[in-house]
Amino acid sequence: MSVPSGLFSDTPGVLRCAWCQATPAYRQYHDEEWGLPEMDDRQLFEKLSLEGFQAGLSWLTILNKREAFRNAFALFDIDKVACFGESDIERLVADAGIVRHRGKIASTINNAKRAIELREEFGSLAAYIWRFEPSLSSRPKSVTHEALRALPLAAEATALSKDLKKRGWTFVGPTTMYAFMQAMGLVNDHIEGCGARKPALAARAALKIKRPAS
């Protein structure tokens, strides 16, 4: 049986998106996390932070260092990271387990402070983030490899990036925000035929999102 473009199979009867075939850890991330809708503020902040660290690097590089990042950044507890100071920056710059980029480290601390502001305004980081979920009408009717390659960057990713920057966030460019939206389930970019696509769709259908009153 031929495998559709953009998919691969290393397990009989199981198709996955081709981008995750490099390592078993990558495949596990694809199967169990990527594209599943997330409402937990800590996990949303972690992914926003790690996507910022990824800029100029591969996600696999960041994934391989994720546990070290979690240890370094107090499990990405927003309130704890917001209290980090200059001594923490120096500690993190010296931590060989993470990406030792001073600007990105300082950005993560700044963004934690900004996340607290969002939480105070919207009730949670999740309530703010999910306001930018793209409508189904803007998505391809059939999510094929070819359709995704031809798809322009979602306007909502640009809008999220612009709004975050206006609120003082850094390392949150439009491409970075679209990758974040893919990972956190605001869009489902698992290709048709991928075994993880239907579970992600079902999880999104079951998700109840509180929208702010207009």
ABEGO torsion letter per residue (X at the ends): XBBBBGBBBABBGBBBBAAAAABAAAAAAAAAABGBBBABAAAAAAAAAAAAAABGBBAAAAAAAAAAAAAAAGGGBAAAAAABBAAAAAAAAABAABBBBAAAAAAAAAAAAAAAAAAAAAGBAAAAAAAABBBAAABBABBBAAAAAABBBBAAAAAAAAAAAAAGBBGBBAAAAAAAAAAAGABBABBBGBAAAAAAAAAAAABBBBBBBX
